[in-house]
Amino acid sequence: MKFLYTDLGPRQAGEVVEVRLTAVANVRLMDTPNFGNYKAGVKHIYTGGVVRQSPIRLAIPTSGHWHVAIDTTGIQGTPGVSAVVKVVPA
């Protein structure tokens, strides 16, 4: 599976992640165990989903180590996507 990836490192609950996309894509904000499940292609829990309008802002739900994965799985006719991911003031 091909995906764009950003390791956000340790983050506090309530911090906000902003993702800017060049095309429609799936955006998944996940903790470390769920990111491992995502990479393994098994059930995982995430915040986000299909993003049709950029930018999107997602709040970190709990303190811990966080990851963002962006892919176009299941999205028809989507060209290559690029993204900018950053933590912004809440």
N, C-alpha and C positions, 0 to 999 in steps of 0.2 A: 504494500500500500504506500502510495506517495502522499506526503503531507508536508506542510510548512510547520515549523516548530519553534517555539520560544520558551526557554526555561526562565520563569519569573523569579525563581529562588524563593527564599523564605518571605512570606508576606503576612500582614496582619488582617484580621477580619475587618471588612468595611472599606479597604483600599479599592480603588477603581482601576480597571484595566480598559484601555481604549484600543480598539482594533479598527484600522482603516484598510479597506479592501479595494482592489481594482475590478472585481467581478463578484457575482453571487457565489457564496461558499458556505460550508459548514464551519462554524467556529465553536470549539470546545475548550472550556476552561475546566481543568481537572487537577485534583491532588495527585500525588505520586502513585499510590496504589491503582487508582483508576486510569492514569496515563499508561501504566504497565499493561493493564487489561486492554486498553485501546490498541496499543501496539501489537498485542497478541491476537487481536481480532475477536475478543470475547466481550461479554456484557460489561459496560462501564457506565458510571454516573458522571454527568457533567452539567455545567451551566452554559447556556448558549443555545445554538441550533443553527438553522438556515438563516443566513443574513442576506437580505436583499437590498438593504440601504445602509450605506456606510457614512459615518463611523457608527460603531456599536460600543456601548459602555457596559461592562459587566462588573459587579461588585464581588470581591473575594468573600465567600460565605463564612469561612473559618480560618483562623490562623494556621499556618503551615507552609509547606513547600508546594508551589503551584506551577502549572504548565499550560500553555495554549497550543492547541493543534488546529490547523486549518486545512481542509481538504474539499474536494468537489465530488465526493462519492455520492452517487444517486442524483446528481444535478445534470440535466440534459443540456447540451449545447454550450457549456461553460468553457471559455478559452482558459489558457493558463492564468492563474491568479497570483498576485503578489500582495503582500500585506506589510503594514507597519504596526507593531504592537508595543505599547508603552503604558507604564503606570502613571496616572494623572491625579492631580488633586481632586478629592471627593467633592 
